[in-house]
Amino acid sequence: MKIEGNRPNQEASTTQRLDGIKNGRSGQAATVGARQGDRVQLSPDAALAQSALQAAGETPAIRQDVVERARKALDAGQIGNDPERLADRLIDQMLGR
């Protein structure tokens, strides 16, 4: 039987690497990154999308000004008094005209 003692214990080094990964460290690169701090920089498109999502979230689901304007037009008889025209417009919209 031949014993080779010229290589370090591979199992121990593998275990150390796995322990480092589990603890959030993956060698020197993680240590250097931790000292410098992590940064995230959004692309211009991502920043625009983020601001659009934020604006959409701040906009109320029901726009009271539009509802009130439609209610006043209905009370004044400006809309809703021609059922045939309404039906024609609904059909045209469904047909994509």
N, C-alpha and C positions, 0 to 999 in steps of 0.2 A: 504494500500500500504506500502511496506517495502523498505526502502532505505538502501543500503549497502555502507558504506564509508570506508571500510577497505582495499580496493584495489586501487592501483594507476590507473590513467586514461590510459587504454590500448590504446586507439586511439592516444593519444599524444605520447606515447613511440613508437608505430609503425611508426608514421609520422617522428619522430626523426631518427629512424633507416633507413627509406627510404631516407630521406634527406642526411644522411651520406653516403649511397651507391651511390646516384646520384653525390655527390661531391667527390667521389673517396675514401671515408673513410668507413670502415666497422668495426668500433669499435677499441678496443685497438690493435688488431693484425696489422691493417693497420698503426697505429701510430708507433708501434715498428718497423715494416718493413721499414717505411719511414726514421726512424733515422739510421737504419743499412744500407740502400741502397739495391736495388734489384740486383740480380746476376743471370746470365744464364751460365750454364756450359754444353757444348755439350759432348755427349758420343763420344768415339773414332770412332765409325761407322759414326756418324753424321758429325764429323770433317773431316773424309776422304771423305765423300760424298760432303761436302761443298768445299773442296780443288779441287776435281775432277770437280765440276761444274765451279769453277773459272778458272781452267786450260782450260776447254773446251770453255769457253767464250773468253779467250785470244787467242785461236788458230784461225787463219784465216780460213774462209769457203773454200777457194780455196788454195791449196798448190802449189804455183808456181814452186817449185823445182820438184815436181812430173810431173806437166804439161810440163815443159821444157824437162825433161828426156824422156817423152813419145813422144814429138814432134821430138826430135833428133833421137830416135829409128825409128820413122815413116819415117823421111827424109832419114835415112841410109838404109831403106828397111828391117830392122830387124823385123818389125811387119807390119801387114796389107797386106801382099802379097799372102796369101793363104786363099781365101774366103771359100773353103770347110772345111778347118780345123776350121776356125772361126765358121761356122755354126754348126759343130759337137760339139764344145766346148759350144756354146750357148744352144744347145739341151741337152747336158749332165748336164749343170748347172740347167736348168729348171726342169729336171727330178731328180735332187738331187744326181747324180752319181759322 
